Amino acid sequence: MSRKLQDHFFKDAKAAGYLARSAYKLLEIQQRHKIITPGMHVLDLGCSPGAWLQVACQALGPPHRKGCVIGIDLQEVKLPLRHCDGRVQALQMDAMQLTAADLRQAKAAAGQCSTLDRFHVVLSDMCHSTLGVAAADVARSLQLARCAASIAIGQSALEEDEDSQEDEGGLPEQGLLLPEGHLVAKLLQGEGSEELAKDMRKHFKKVAWMQPKATRSESREMYLVALGRKAM
Ligand SMILES: C[S@@+](CC[C@H](N)C(=O)[O-])C[C@H]1O[C@@H](n2cnc3c(N)ncnc32)[C@H](O)[C@@H]1O
């Protein structure tokens, strides 16, 4: 992305009350694929500072349509004052350590505990700060994307393809994503990314790559958009 375009997204985000220009990445994904609709339950992995929480909450529609957005981040998240309401909650924790009990508690705080333990959409914008060593950065981002996929569809679904994954302990075996649900996961394209897309094609009706305009053009950052989880 050119410096001019970067400035443009930054200024627009500020004017629109979004916490970061990353809001425009999810807005573009949402515009193209309509992944979040009113009343849905959304899990946002790597949610800090909170711009995706804002966009996801807006997509839920007015509060009477219900739904919730649960954010997870290693960093403390101050819930945004704008474009968010009581349906949004955030937990400071490692997504790799997530348990069903944590999520139930967050959903209870968002007023949704009794209705549904699982989610219609799992988003992951998780990333590490880059090391500057391309192969290592790609491998670390792939690990986070695989963690998101495993949270969404369950460890055992991924183990059909390989058996070297970590145990995501404490989450339902079939994953947190409802049938017909959607997964969006960021990763740096490189070794292993096509393999992940291939694995996802076994579990979703449609799998596409997207590089939203708000992503720097020199970046290898891409979003894997997996739509319509197949019946288990
Ligand atoms: C690019 S930021 C996300 C921006 C966010 N989507 C927004 O729009 O405000 C990436 C985030 O991933 C988080 N992260 C990285 N590894 C994580 C992990 N294992 N568990 C939870 N969060 C993680 C980082 O702390 C960081 O805040």
Ligand as a Chemical Component Dictionary entry (heavy atoms), coordinates in Angstrom:
data_LIG
# 
_chem_comp.id                   LIG 
_chem_comp.type                 NON-POLYMER 
_chem_comp.pdbx_formal_charge   0 
_chem_comp.three_letter_code    LIG 
# 
loop_
_chem_comp_atom.comp_id 
_chem_comp_atom.atom_id 
_chem_comp_atom.alt_atom_id 
_chem_comp_atom.type_symbol 
_chem_comp_atom.charge 
_chem_comp_atom.model_Cartn_x 
_chem_comp_atom.model_Cartn_y 
_chem_comp_atom.model_Cartn_z 
_chem_comp_atom.pdbx_ordinal 
LIG C1  C1  C 0  -2.658 -6.938  14.313 1  
LIG S1  S1  S 1  -3.125 -7.083  15.995 2  
LIG C2  C2  C 0  -4.862 -7.266  15.867 3  
LIG C3  C3  C 0  -5.596 -6.018  15.497 4  
LIG C4  C4  C 0  -7.086 -6.129  15.741 5  
LIG N1  N1  N 0  -7.697 -7.066  14.801 6  
LIG C5  C5  C 0  -7.782 -4.791  15.585 7  
LIG O1  O1  O 0  -8.367 -4.566  14.534 8  
LIG O2  O2  O -1 -7.729 -3.981  16.510 9  
LIG C6  C6  C 0  -2.590 -8.700  16.407 10 
LIG C7  C7  C 0  -2.874 -9.094  17.837 11 
LIG O3  O3  O 0  -2.675 -10.509 17.987 12 
LIG C8  C8  C 0  -2.373 -10.731 19.341 13 
LIG N2  N2  N 0  -1.878 -12.095 19.535 14 
LIG C9  C9  C 0  -0.754 -12.671 19.037 15 
LIG N3  N3  N 0  -0.627 -13.942 19.468 16 
LIG C10 C10 C 0  -1.714 -14.199 20.254 17 
LIG C11 C11 C 0  -2.157 -15.338 20.994 18 
LIG N4  N4  N 0  -1.448 -16.477 21.024 19 
LIG N5  N5  N 0  -3.300 -15.237 21.699 20 
LIG C12 C12 C 0  -4.022 -14.085 21.700 21 
LIG N6  N6  N 0  -3.656 -12.969 21.010 22 
LIG C13 C13 C 0  -2.513 -13.024 20.298 23 
LIG C14 C14 C 0  -1.359 -9.645  19.643 24 
LIG O4  O4  O 0  -1.262 -9.407  21.027 25 
LIG C15 C15 C 0  -1.935 -8.449  18.870 26 
LIG O5  O5  O 0  -2.664 -7.593  19.713 27 
# 
loop_
_chem_comp_bond.comp_id 
_chem_comp_bond.atom_id_1 
_chem_comp_bond.atom_id_2 
_chem_comp_bond.value_order 
_chem_comp_bond.pdbx_ordinal 
LIG C1  S1  SING 1  
LIG S1  C2  SING 2  
LIG S1  C6  SING 3  
LIG C2  C3  SING 4  
LIG C3  C4  SING 5  
LIG C4  N1  SING 6  
LIG C4  C5  SING 7  
LIG C5  O1  DOUB 8  
LIG C5  O2  SING 9  
LIG C6  C7  SING 10 
LIG C7  O3  SING 11 
LIG C7  C15 SING 12 
LIG O3  C8  SING 13 
LIG C8  N2  SING 14 
LIG C8  C14 SING 15 
LIG N2  C9  SING 16 
LIG N2  C13 SING 17 
LIG C9  N3  DOUB 18 
LIG N3  C10 SING 19 
LIG C10 C11 SING 20 
LIG C10 C13 DOUB 21 
LIG C11 N4  SING 22 
LIG C11 N5  DOUB 23 
LIG N5  C12 SING 24 
LIG C12 N6  DOUB 25 
LIG N6  C13 SING 26 
LIG C14 O4  SING 27 
LIG C14 C15 SING 28 
LIG C15 O5  SING 29 
# 
